[in-house]
Amino acid sequence: ARQASPAIKSVVTRLQAVCRLIYKLVRHFCYGSRQNELYVAQSGWIDNLMITQLGNGLGEEECLMDVVNDNEKLLDQYINENTMNRCIELIRSKGLNASHYLDFLQSIVTCDFKPVVSNQNELLKQLINVNHDESLLIHIRYRPDPKNGRGAPPEWKPKNAD
């Protein structure tokens, strides 16, 4: 594989810095303004830019979370199966370094302390889908008590334990 020249690396570094600043500007533009959040969403920033850029580490996750957080209309309209699937894939590939994607998933399943049932159902469906890596789920084993046949408290079960 060819390595990029120092000039190209310098340009890429500068473009990344500009992108970080743009995402920061959008966050400030939307802060406390539902009208500005709606404007950003309607202009295509959410689905054409932020969601497609998830995982690049330019501040798009925080920006997206700030724009849609506690805005039921935007959560319903712009957060869909593809967005959740992208976050799950990033969690799977980045592991423990992807905690902010968990925060994002948490922020899209509730709005003003009320459930966003459509997002909860979709996220649950994606997490328990047999095609997905089971390591994203917590595994609990039910142990019946041999004395009385009733269930004993569940215990945490590592993925490969049995």
C-alpha positions as a Markdown table, in Angstrom:
| # | Residue | x | y | z |
|---|---|---|---|---|
| 1 | Ala | 0.0 | 0.0 | 0.0 |
| 2 | Arg | 1.2 | 3.4 | -0.9 |
| 3 | Gln | 1.7 | 5.9 | 1.9 |
| 4 | Ala | 0.3 | 9.4 | 1.6 |
| 5 | Ser | 2.8 | 12.2 | 1.2 |
| 6 | Pro | 3.3 | 14.6 | 4.1 |
| 7 | Ala | 1.5 | 17.3 | 2.1 |
| 8 | Ile | -1.6 | 15.2 | 1.8 |
| 9 | Lys | -1.4 | 14.2 | 5.5 |
| 10 | Ser | -1.3 | 17.9 | 6.4 |
| 11 | Val | -4.3 | 18.7 | 4.3 |
| 12 | Val | -6.3 | 15.7 | 5.8 |
| 13 | Thr | -5.3 | 16.9 | 9.3 |
| 14 | Arg | -6.5 | 20.4 | 8.5 |
| 15 | Leu | -9.8 | 19.2 | 7.0 |
| 16 | Gln | -10.4 | 17.0 | 10.1 |
| 17 | Ala | -9.9 | 20.1 | 12.3 |
| 18 | Val | -12.4 | 22.1 | 10.2 |
| 19 | Cys | -14.9 | 19.3 | 10.4 |
| 20 | Arg | -14.6 | 19.2 | 14.2 |
| 21 | Leu | -15.1 | 22.9 | 14.3 |
| 22 | Ile | -18.2 | 22.7 | 12.1 |
| 23 | Tyr | -19.8 | 20.0 | 14.2 |
| 24 | Lys | -19.0 | 22.1 | 17.3 |
| 25 | Leu | -20.7 | 25.1 | 15.6 |
| 26 | Val | -23.8 | 23.1 | 14.7 |
| 27 | Arg | -24.0 | 21.9 | 18.4 |
| 28 | His | -23.9 | 25.6 | 19.5 |
| 29 | Phe | -26.3 | 26.7 | 16.8 |
| 30 | Cys | -28.9 | 24.1 | 18.0 |
| 31 | Tyr | -28.4 | 24.6 | 21.7 |
| 32 | Gly | -31.7 | 25.4 | 23.3 |
| 33 | Ser | -33.5 | 26.0 | 20.0 |
| 34 | Arg | -36.0 | 23.5 | 18.7 |
| 35 | Gln | -36.3 | 25.6 | 15.6 |
| 36 | Asn | -32.6 | 25.4 | 14.8 |
| 37 | Glu | -32.6 | 21.7 | 15.5 |
| 38 | Leu | -35.4 | 21.3 | 13.0 |
| 39 | Tyr | -33.6 | 23.5 | 10.5 |
| 40 | Val | -30.5 | 21.3 | 10.7 |
| 41 | Ala | -32.6 | 18.2 | 10.3 |
| 42 | Gln | -34.5 | 19.5 | 7.3 |
| 43 | Ser | -31.4 | 20.7 | 5.6 |
| 44 | Gly | -30.1 | 17.1 | 5.4 |
| 45 | Trp | -27.4 | 17.3 | 7.9 |
| 46 | Ile | -28.7 | 14.4 | 10.0 |
| 47 | Asp | -29.3 | 11.7 | 7.4 |
| 48 | Asn | -26.9 | 12.9 | 4.7 |
| 49 | Leu | -23.9 | 13.8 | 6.8 |
| 50 | Met | -23.9 | 13.0 | 10.5 |
| 51 | Ile | -25.2 | 9.5 | 10.3 |
| 52 | Thr | -23.0 | 8.6 | 7.3 |
| 53 | Gln | -20.0 | 10.0 | 9.2 |
| 54 | Leu | -20.6 | 8.1 | 12.4 |
| 55 | Gly | -17.3 | 6.5 | 13.5 |
| 56 | Asn | -14.9 | 9.1 | 12.1 |
| 57 | Gly | -14.2 | 10.7 | 15.4 |
| 58 | Leu | -14.8 | 14.2 | 14.3 |
| 59 | Gly | -17.5 | 15.0 | 16.9 |
| 60 | Glu | -20.4 | 13.8 | 14.7 |
| 61 | Glu | -21.7 | 11.5 | 17.5 |
| 62 | Glu | -22.0 | 14.3 | 20.1 |
| 63 | Cys | -23.4 | 16.7 | 17.5 |
| 64 | Leu | -26.1 | 14.2 | 16.4 |
| 65 | Met | -26.9 | 13.3 | 20.0 |
| 66 | Asp | -27.3 | 17.0 | 20.9 |
| 67 | Val | -29.5 | 17.8 | 17.9 |
| 68 | Val | -32.0 | 14.9 | 18.4 |
| 69 | Asn | -31.8 | 14.5 | 22.2 |
| 70 | Asp | -35.2 | 15.1 | 23.8 |
| 71 | Asn | -36.8 | 16.0 | 20.5 |
| 72 | Glu | -39.5 | 13.5 | 19.8 |
| 73 | Lys | -40.2 | 14.7 | 16.3 |
| 74 | Leu | -36.6 | 14.3 | 15.2 |
| 75 | Leu | -36.1 | 11.0 | 17.0 |
| 76 | Asp | -39.1 | 9.6 | 15.3 |
| 77 | Gln | -38.3 | 11.0 | 11.8 |
| 78 | Tyr | -34.5 | 10.7 | 11.5 |
| 79 | Ile | -33.4 | 7.9 | 13.8 |
| 80 | Asn | -34.1 | 4.6 | 12.2 |
| 81 | Glu | -32.9 | 1.0 | 11.7 |
| 82 | Asn | -29.9 | 2.1 | 9.7 |
| 83 | Thr | -28.8 | 4.6 | 12.4 |
| 84 | Met | -29.1 | 2.0 | 15.2 |
| 85 | Asn | -27.4 | -0.7 | 13.1 |
| 86 | Arg | -24.5 | 1.7 | 12.4 |
| 87 | Cys | -24.0 | 2.3 | 16.1 |
| 88 | Ile | -24.2 | -1.4 | 16.9 |
| 89 | Glu | -21.6 | -2.1 | 14.2 |
| 90 | Leu | -19.3 | 0.6 | 15.7 |
| 91 | Ile | -19.8 | -0.9 | 19.2 |
| 92 | Arg | -18.9 | -4.3 | 17.9 |
| 93 | Ser | -15.8 | -3.1 | 16.0 |
| 94 | Lys | -14.5 | -0.6 | 18.6 |
| 95 | Gly | -15.4 | -2.5 | 21.8 |
| 96 | Leu | -14.8 | -0.7 | 25.0 |
| 97 | Asn | -13.7 | 2.4 | 23.1 |
| 98 | Ala | -17.2 | 2.9 | 21.9 |
| 99 | Ser | -19.0 | 3.9 | 25.1 |
| 100 | His | -20.3 | 7.1 | 23.5 |
| 101 | Tyr | -22.3 | 5.0 | 21.1 |
| 102 | Leu | -24.0 | 3.3 | 24.0 |
| 103 | Asp | -24.8 | 6.8 | 25.3 |
| 104 | Phe | -26.2 | 7.7 | 21.9 |
| 105 | Leu | -28.4 | 4.5 | 21.9 |
| 106 | Gln | -29.6 | 5.4 | 25.4 |
| 107 | Ser | -30.5 | 8.9 | 24.3 |
| 108 | Ile | -32.6 | 7.7 | 21.4 |
| 109 | Val | -34.9 | 5.4 | 23.3 |
| 110 | Thr | -36.3 | 8.0 | 25.6 |
| 111 | Cys | -37.5 | 11.6 | 25.2 |
| 112 | Asp | -38.1 | 13.8 | 28.1 |
| 113 | Phe | -38.1 | 10.8 | 30.4 |
| 114 | Lys | -40.8 | 9.1 | 28.3 |
| 115 | Pro | -40.1 | 6.0 | 26.2 |
| 116 | Val | -39.8 | 6.3 | 22.4 |
| 117 | Val | -41.4 | 2.9 | 21.9 |
| 118 | Ser | -40.7 | 2.7 | 18.1 |
| 119 | Asn | -37.0 | 3.2 | 18.8 |
| 120 | Gln | -37.0 | 0.8 | 21.8 |
| 121 | Asn | -38.7 | -1.9 | 19.7 |
| 122 | Glu | -36.3 | -1.4 | 16.8 |
| 123 | Leu | -33.2 | -1.5 | 19.0 |
| 124 | Leu | -34.3 | -4.5 | 20.9 |
| 125 | Lys | -35.1 | -6.3 | 17.6 |
| 126 | Gln | -31.6 | -5.5 | 16.3 |
| 127 | Leu | -29.9 | -6.6 | 19.5 |
| 128 | Ile | -31.6 | -10.0 | 19.7 |
| 129 | Asn | -31.5 | -10.7 | 15.9 |
| 130 | Val | -29.7 | -14.0 | 15.5 |
| 131 | Asn | -27.5 | -12.5 | 12.8 |
| 132 | His | -25.9 | -10.1 | 15.3 |
| 133 | Asp | -23.0 | -11.0 | 17.6 |
| 134 | Glu | -24.4 | -12.1 | 20.9 |
| 135 | Ser | -21.5 | -10.5 | 22.8 |
| 136 | Leu | -23.5 | -7.3 | 22.8 |
| 137 | Leu | -26.1 | -8.7 | 25.1 |
| 138 | Ile | -25.8 | -9.6 | 28.8 |
| 139 | His | -26.2 | -13.3 | 29.3 |
| 140 | Ile | -28.0 | -14.5 | 32.4 |
| 141 | Arg | -28.5 | -18.1 | 33.3 |
| 142 | Tyr | -31.6 | -19.3 | 35.2 |
| 143 | Arg | -30.6 | -21.9 | 37.9 |
| 144 | Pro | -33.6 | -23.8 | 39.3 |
| 145 | Asp | -33.1 | -24.7 | 42.9 |
| 146 | Pro | -32.8 | -28.6 | 43.2 |
| 147 | Lys | -34.4 | -28.7 | 46.6 |
| 148 | Asn | -37.8 | -27.1 | 45.7 |
| 149 | Gly | -37.7 | -26.6 | 41.9 |
| 150 | Arg | -38.1 | -22.9 | 42.2 |
| 151 | Gly | -35.7 | -20.5 | 40.6 |
| 152 | Ala | -32.6 | -19.4 | 42.3 |
| 153 | Pro | -31.3 | -15.9 | 41.7 |
| 154 | Pro | -29.9 | -15.5 | 38.2 |
| 155 | Glu | -26.2 | -15.4 | 37.8 |
| 156 | Trp | -24.1 | -13.6 | 35.3 |
| 157 | Lys | -22.8 | -16.0 | 32.7 |
| 158 | Pro | -19.8 | -15.2 | 30.5 |
| 159 | Lys | -20.4 | -15.8 | 26.9 |
| 160 | Asn | -18.3 | -18.9 | 26.6 |
| 161 | Ala | -19.1 | -20.4 | 30.0 |
| 162 | Asp | -21.1 | -23.6 | 30.2 |
